[in-house]
Structure formats: C-alpha cells, structure tokens
Amino acid sequence: MRVSITLSAVVALAAALAMDVTVPAQVQAAGTISGTVSFTGDAPARRTLKMAADPACDAANPSGRLGEVMVVKDGKLANVFVYIKEGLGDQAFETPKAPVVLDQVGCMYTPRVIGAQVGQTIEIRNSDATLHNVHSLPKNSKQFNQAMPIKDSKIKKKFTAAEVMIRIKCDVHPWMAAYVGVLEHPFFAVSSEDGSFSIANVPAGTYTVEAWHERLGVKSGSVTVADDGSATVDFSFAPAAN
C-alpha cells in the first residue's frame, strides 16, 4: 500500500516537533562575565626567592626569581581566582574530559592559580631535573603527597568535592605553592598580569561573583547576564591590614 504525504503535512509535523523540543538554558542563551582586578595603594615589593639550597633550582634561575604571592603591575592584580558563587541553582554541568595542567618549572608551580571542576583530571608535571613532591591540602577531598623525582614525569589527580581554595605545596622546596579552585561548574577564571579576566558561556541570569586572593582575602559583586549578552564586574583589593 502506498502512503501519500503532502508538503503541508510535513510542515505541520515539523512545527509540532519543534514545539516539544526544550533546549537547556546554558545552550539556549549564554553570555560573558568580564572585568578587571585592581590593587589600590602602594604595591608591596616582591622578594627574591632563595633557592641556593638546591643547585638545580639555583641554576634554573641565574638572574634570580621573584616571589608570586603579590603580583601587581600598573595597579592591576594577577592570580586572583574569580568565579560564580551563587545563582546557578541546581543545574548540573558535565565534567570536562580534558585535563587541567599544573607544571613545575624552574622550581615554581605554573600557573600559580588554576581552576577545575569536581572530578576533572589535574595533570601535574615535573619539567625540572630535580626532585619535587606534590602535597595537596584539601579539607573536603582526600589529600595526596607524592614524590616526583624524574624530569618530564606526570601524575594525574582528581578532587571529589568542591572547595575554594586548595593549597598545593612542595615539601622539598618551601617557597613552592599553587592553589586550585574546585567547583561543580565551569564558570571561573584567573586574572592575568593586566588584571583582566573573562568567564565565557554563562547562562542568562543574576549571579554573585567572588574574587579570591591568597593574601588579600575575598571580594564579592553582583552581575546580571542577559541572553547572549555580556556583563562587567570589577574588583579592587587594598593592602591587608596588619
């Protein structure tokens, strides 16, 4: 038996199907949160790190290496972790398959501040020809403390619960430190040397955004992201009180 379908019937069917399709909010409309992190007052002098205890570290930094606790340039503050703290509700977000990379180069962690989602792989590398050990200090996940004696070696770790922030240190080289912000969602960024940051693909909505610095504490701001739009929120830190 031959069934005949008219063009008008096909159009009507397509329209009906389209009405039943629900597109998730994060796909339907997404915007960007961007801004700048500033530092007011006199920038503290960055001290030269003393690495002579390990000849390999000393040789890797023949001109010396400045500490990275406070990186201020032209009144802008680097290494600030900026993230959406509130406003996403109970939305669930897929864990990225690509790892976040944390390297050890010249006896320093690089980058100093990173972000990852809960359960996302963090690939830790040792690019130095000397022994490091990677010692994490989370409160909400299991700690790890693993030696990395071989150049170009890699280990892979995950954190199982959200936490802002987790400190990672090297017990061999006490000046080495890094910080990981672990979140249930992908909406975070780290301020660059010029203080700028950008968080992409943010669903439309109103959010509390928090900026964290390892010495200066936290600042919060509110921002509304329109459909396919952009929003700006800036942060300003001052010297820590004695």
C-alpha positions in Angstrom: 0.0 0.0 0.0 1.3 3.4 -0.9 1.1 6.2 1.6 0.9 9.7 0.3 2.2 12.6 2.5 1.6 16.2 1.4 4.0 19.0 1.9 1.7 20.8 4.2 1.5 17.7 6.4 5.3 17.6 6.7 5.5 21.3 7.6 2.8 20.8 10.2 4.6 17.8 11.7 7.9 19.7 11.9 6.3 22.6 13.6 4.7 20.3 16.2 8.0 18.6 16.9 9.8 21.9 17.3 7.3 23.0 20.0 8.1 19.9 22.0 11.9 20.4 22.0 13.3 22.0 25.1 16.8 23.5 24.8 18.8 23.6 28.1 19.3 27.2 29.4 23.0 27.0 29.1 22.7 26.2 25.4 19.8 28.4 24.7 21.4 31.7 25.7 24.9 32.3 27.0 26.9 35.4 27.7 30.2 36.6 29.2 31.3 38.0 32.5 34.5 40.0 32.3 36.2 42.6 34.4 39.5 43.8 35.9 41.0 43.2 39.3 42.8 46.3 40.7 45.1 46.9 43.7 44.9 50.3 45.5 47.8 51.8 47.4 51.5 51.1 47.1 52.3 47.7 45.7 54.5 45.6 48.0 58.0 44.8 46.8 58.3 41.3 45.5 61.2 39.5 47.3 63.8 37.4 45.5 63.5 33.8 46.4 66.4 32.0 48.0 66.9 28.8 46.0 70.6 28.1 46.7 69.7 25.0 48.8 69.0 23.1 45.6 71.7 23.7 42.9 69.3 22.7 40.2 66.8 25.3 41.2 69.5 27.9 41.5 70.9 27.1 38.1 67.4 27.3 36.5 67.1 30.9 37.7 70.5 32.5 37.1 69.0 36.1 37.4 67.0 35.2 40.5 63.3 34.6 40.7 60.7 36.9 42.3 58.0 35.6 44.6 54.5 35.4 43.2 52.4 35.9 46.3 51.7 39.5 45.3 52.0 40.2 41.5 51.0 43.9 40.9 51.7 45.8 37.8 50.4 49.3 37.0 47.8 49.0 39.7 46.4 45.6 38.4 46.5 42.4 40.4 47.3 38.9 38.9 46.5 35.4 40.2 43.0 36.2 41.5 40.5 33.4 41.2 37.2 34.7 40.0 34.1 32.5 40.0 30.3 32.4 40.1 29.5 31.7 43.8 25.7 31.9 43.7 22.9 32.0 41.1 23.2 28.8 39.1 20.7 26.9 41.1 20.7 23.2 40.8 21.9 23.0 37.2 24.3 20.1 36.5 27.3 20.6 34.3 29.3 17.9 32.5 32.8 17.3 33.8 35.4 18.2 31.1 37.4 15.3 29.7 40.4 17.4 29.0 42.8 17.7 32.0 43.9 20.9 33.7 47.7 21.1 33.6 49.9 22.2 36.6 53.6 22.2 35.8 56.8 22.5 37.9 59.2 24.7 36.0 62.3 26.4 37.4 61.3 25.1 40.9 58.0 27.0 40.7 54.4 25.9 40.2 53.0 27.3 37.0 50.3 28.5 36.8 50.2 29.5 40.4 46.4 29.6 40.5 44.2 27.2 38.5 40.5 26.1 38.5 39.0 22.7 37.9 35.6 21.0 38.1 34.9 18.3 40.7 36.2 15.0 39.3 38.2 16.7 36.5 41.7 15.3 35.9 44.5 17.5 37.0 47.7 16.5 35.3 50.8 17.5 37.3 54.1 17.6 35.5 57.7 17.9 36.6 59.7 19.8 34.0 62.7 20.1 36.3 65.7 17.9 36.6 65.3 17.7 40.4 63.1 16.1 43.0 59.7 17.6 43.8 56.9 16.2 45.9 53.3 17.3 45.4 51.5 17.7 48.6 47.8 18.8 48.5 46.0 20.2 51.5 42.2 19.9 50.8 39.6 19.9 53.5 36.8 18.3 51.5 38.7 15.7 49.5 41.4 13.2 50.2 44.9 14.5 50.5 47.8 13.2 48.4 51.5 13.6 48.8 53.6 12.1 46.0 57.2 12.4 45.1 58.2 13.3 41.5 61.9 12.6 41.2 62.1 12.2 37.4 62.2 15.0 34.9 59.2 15.1 32.5 57.2 12.7 34.7 53.5 13.2 35.1 50.9 12.2 37.7 47.1 12.6 37.4 44.8 13.5 40.3 41.2 14.5 41.0 39.4 16.3 43.8 36.0 14.8 44.7 34.3 17.8 46.3 34.0 21.5 45.7 36.4 23.7 47.6 37.8 27.3 47.2 40.7 27.1 47.5 43.0 24.1 47.9 46.7 24.7 48.5 49.4 22.5 46.9 53.0 22.7 48.2 56.3 21.1 47.7 57.9 19.9 51.0 61.3 19.8 49.4 61.2 23.5 48.3 59.2 25.5 50.8 58.8 28.5 48.5 56.7 26.5 46.0 53.0 26.8 46.3 49.9 26.6 44.0 46.2 27.0 44.6 43.3 25.1 42.9 39.7 26.3 43.0 37.4 23.2 42.6 33.8 23.9 41.6 30.7 22.0 40.4 30.6 24.2 37.3 32.9 25.6 34.7 32.3 29.3 35.3 35.6 30.6 36.7 38.7 32.5 35.5 42.1 33.7 36.9 43.2 37.3 36.5 46.1 37.8 34.2 49.1 40.2 34.7 47.0 43.2 33.5 44.2 42.3 36.0 41.7 41.2 33.4 39.5 38.1 33.5 36.7 36.6 31.4 34.2 33.9 32.1 32.5 32.6 28.9 29.3 30.7 28.1 27.5 31.9 31.2 23.7 31.2 31.1 21.4 34.3 31.4 20.7 35.2 35.0 21.8 37.2 38.0 24.8 36.0 39.9 27.0 36.6 42.9 30.6 36.6 41.7 33.5 36.2 44.1 37.2 37.1 43.7 39.7 35.3 45.9 43.4 36.2 46.5 45.7 34.1 48.6 46.8 37.0 50.8 44.2 39.7 50.4 41.0 37.7 51.0 37.8 37.8 49.0 35.6 40.4 47.4 32.1 39.9 46.0 29.9 41.6 43.4 26.6 41.1 41.7 26.1 40.9 38.0 23.2 40.2 35.6 23.9 38.4 32.3 21.3 39.0 29.6 20.6 36.5 26.8 23.7 36.3 24.5 25.0 39.4 26.2 27.9 40.5 28.3 28.3 41.9 31.8 31.1 43.5 33.7 32.1 43.4 37.3 35.3 44.8 38.6 37.1 44.2 41.9 39.5 46.3 43.9 41.8 45.0 46.7 43.7 47.0 49.2 46.8 46.1 51.3 46.0 43.6 54.0 45.6 45.2 57.5 48.4 44.4 59.9 
